[in-house]
Amino acid sequence: MKDINVINFFEDNSIKLSSNFNLGVTNLPSKLNFEQQISEIKNKKLHANMKFTFSKPEYSGLADKFSWAKSAILLTYNYKNKTQPSMLVSPGHGQIARFAEKDYYLPLKNKILEIEKVFENLNIKFHSFIDNPSHYDRTFFVSSGLGWQGKSTMMLTPGSGPWQLLATIYVDLNFVEDKNVNFSCGECNLCQISCPTGALDREYKLDSNKCISYWLQSPEIIPYEIRDAIGNKFYGCDDCLTSCPPGQENKINITFNEDQQVNLKEIIKSDDNKLLEKYYWFYIPKRNAEFLKRNAIIALGNNPDNNISDFLKNLYPELSTHLKIYVLWALFKSRNVDLCKQLIKTYDPGNQIILKEYEKLKEMISLVK
């Protein structure tokens, strides 16, 4: 049987792809396996404490997961803005990274559901993966001719750069395979220069232990040096994405985007359930809104407004032990040392990890005359 052109197949079955979508095909079995690559990152602890594809590299990194599958379709969704959002943020406000300002997975998920329905109606066997820890989503990116892995470790495509999300469909059909095209970053290292913590000092390697995006999604106590580097970031960091030339327009138009700026005090005072509902697409550890409030307190300490001291002082008694250490740090960071000294006298650390933080902060305060 002659291999089928996937574009023609989509058109014949009324599957329409807007210009935001791109796709490529790899024939199976591909003999691709990324287990060693994922395991190496894990063994060197560059993944920090992330689970996701690192939980079972022997399966997530395996390309040929299904013996019945004849082709793998890689569908990408480009969410790049045609304008460059302003990075200016008012005092008392924080930034949401561009990749997290909306649920950009939603259009991709809806399109995958549409394609799955066609396969179901035609009684064609398939299996899809989208944002799934069981599948290394970039597995077929290069082999299907869509682009290359950049020095930032992001997958890059000419015209859209790193601003894309990936989904894979294994299918029991022989589609025409796309050709692998050679691309590279060349001498460009703007992503490495732009990273505020040195997480990309080794090209093509991300040290998650230094990555701001990792820490803003982590349940662990955030190190002091990372808190400083977070600046006004409330959720996510995309400095390596915004600096990437393939993802930029030829003409840069700066716009103010309200989706990317949040009132930090409102976040801290928000009802937990309403906060989780508002940012339902965020990855939040244990779906615990306290971690978003932690992020907001750090950003407020780095980007305070005029009455931060009164706000945090009034809020302090109501907070959990976990959040109190960040309030004390934010007061210290924003030069409200006297108030910090006053509050720390009433502080009762709840466990050994927090006790260490408390002692460290207490030592820092004692050095200030």
Secondary structure in CASP SS format (residue, H / E / C, confidence):
PFRMAT SS
TARGET T0000
AUTHOR 0000-0000-0000
METHOD secondary structure of the structure
MODEL  1
M C 1.00
K C 1.00
D C 1.00
I E 1.00
N C 1.00
V H 1.00
I H 1.00
N H 1.00
F H 1.00
F H 1.00
E H 1.00
D H 1.00
N C 1.00
S C 1.00
I C 1.00
K C 1.00
L C 1.00
S C 1.00
S C 1.00
N C 1.00
F E 1.00
N E 1.00
L E 1.00
G E 1.00
V E 1.00
T E 1.00
N E 1.00
L C 1.00
P C 1.00
S C 1.00
K C 1.00
L C 1.00
N E 1.00
F C 1.00
E H 1.00
Q H 1.00
Q H 1.00
I H 1.00
S H 1.00
E H 1.00
I H 1.00
K H 1.00
N H 1.00
K C 1.00
K C 1.00
L C 1.00
H C 1.00
A C 1.00
N C 1.00
M C 1.00
K C 1.00
F H 1.00
T H 1.00
F H 1.00
S C 1.00
K C 1.00
P H 1.00
E H 1.00
Y H 1.00
S H 1.00
G C 1.00
L E 1.00
A C 1.00
D C 1.00
K C 1.00
F C 1.00
S C 1.00
W C 1.00
A C 1.00
K C 1.00
S E 1.00
A E 1.00
I E 1.00
L E 1.00
L E 1.00
T E 1.00
Y E 1.00
N E 1.00
Y C 1.00
K C 1.00
N C 1.00
K C 1.00
T C 1.00
Q E 1.00
P E 1.00
S C 1.00
M C 1.00
L C 1.00
V C 1.00
S C 1.00
P C 1.00
G C 1.00
H E 1.00
G E 1.00
Q E 1.00
I E 1.00
A C 1.00
R H 1.00
F H 1.00
A H 1.00
E C 1.00
K C 1.00
D C 1.00
Y C 1.00
Y H 1.00
L H 1.00
P H 1.00
L H 1.00
K H 1.00
N H 1.00
K H 1.00
I H 1.00
L H 1.00
E H 1.00
I H 1.00
E H 1.00
K H 1.00
V H 1.00
F H 1.00
E H 1.00
N H 1.00
L C 1.00
N C 1.00
I C 1.00
K C 1.00
F E 1.00
H E 1.00
S E 1.00
F E 1.00
I E 1.00
D C 1.00
N C 1.00
P C 1.00
S C 1.00
H C 1.00
Y C 1.00
D C 1.00
R C 1.00
T C 1.00
F C 1.00
F C 1.00
V C 1.00
S C 1.00
S C 1.00
G C 1.00
L C 1.00
G C 1.00
W E 1.00
Q E 1.00
G C 1.00
K C 1.00
S C 1.00
T C 1.00
M C 1.00
M E 1.00
L E 1.00
T E 1.00
P C 1.00
G C 1.00
S C 1.00
G E 1.00
P C 1.00
W C 1.00
Q E 1.00
L E 1.00
L E 1.00
A E 1.00
T E 1.00
I E 1.00
Y E 1.00
V E 1.00
D C 1.00
L C 1.00
N C 1.00
F E 1.00
V C 1.00
E C 1.00
D C 1.00
K C 1.00
N C 1.00
V C 1.00
N C 1.00
F C 1.00
S C 1.00
C C 1.00
G C 1.00
E C 1.00
C C 1.00
N C 1.00
L H 1.00
C H 1.00
Q H 1.00
I H 1.00
S H 1.00
C C 1.00
P C 1.00
T C 1.00
G C 1.00
A C 1.00
L C 1.00
D C 1.00
R C 1.00
E C 1.00
Y C 1.00
K C 1.00
L C 1.00
D C 1.00
S H 1.00
N H 1.00
K H 1.00
C C 1.00
I H 1.00
S H 1.00
Y H 1.00
W H 1.00
L C 1.00
Q C 1.00
S C 1.00
P C 1.00
E C 1.00
I C 1.00
I C 1.00
P C 1.00
Y H 1.00
E H 1.00
I H 1.00
R H 1.00
D H 1.00
A H 1.00
I H 1.00
G C 1.00
N C 1.00
K E 1.00
F E 1.00
Y E 1.00
G C 1.00
C C 1.00
D C 1.00
D H 1.00
C H 1.00
L H 1.00
T H 1.00
S C 1.00
C C 1.00
P H 1.00
P H 1.00
G H 1.00
Q C 1.00
E C 1.00
N C 1.00
K C 1.00
I C 1.00
N C 1.00
I E 1.00
T E 1.00
F C 1.00
N C 1.00
E H 1.00
D H 1.00
Q H 1.00
Q E 1.00
V E 1.00
N E 1.00
L H 1.00
K H 1.00
E H 1.00
I H 1.00
I H 1.00
K H 1.00
S C 1.00
D C 1.00
D H 1.00
N H 1.00
K H 1.00
L H 1.00
L H 1.00
E H 1.00
K H 1.00
Y C 1.00
Y C 1.00
W C 1.00
F C 1.00
Y C 1.00
I C 1.00
P H 1.00
K H 1.00
R H 1.00
N C 1.00
A C 1.00
E H 1.00
F H 1.00
L H 1.00
K H 1.00
R H 1.00
N H 1.00
A H 1.00
I H 1.00
I H 1.00
A H 1.00
L H 1.00
G H 1.00
N H 1.00
N C 1.00
P C 1.00
D C 1.00
N C 1.00
N C 1.00
I H 1.00
S H 1.00
D H 1.00
F H 1.00
L H 1.00
K H 1.00
N H 1.00
L H 1.00
Y H 1.00
P H 1.00
E H 1.00
L C 1.00
S C 1.00
T H 1.00
H H 1.00
L H 1.00
K H 1.00
I H 1.00
Y H 1.00
V H 1.00
L H 1.00
W H 1.00
A H 1.00
L H 1.00
F H 1.00
K H 1.00
S C 1.00
R C 1.00
N C 1.00
V H 1.00
D H 1.00
L H 1.00
C H 1.00
K H 1.00
Q H 1.00
L H 1.00
I H 1.00
K C 1.00
T C 1.00
Y C 1.00
D C 1.00
P C 1.00
G C 1.00
N C 1.00
Q H 1.00
I H 1.00
I H 1.00
L H 1.00
K H 1.00
E H 1.00
Y H 1.00
E H 1.00
K H 1.00
L H 1.00
K H 1.00
E H 1.00
M H 1.00
I H 1.00
S H 1.00
L C 1.00
V C 1.00
K C 1.00
END
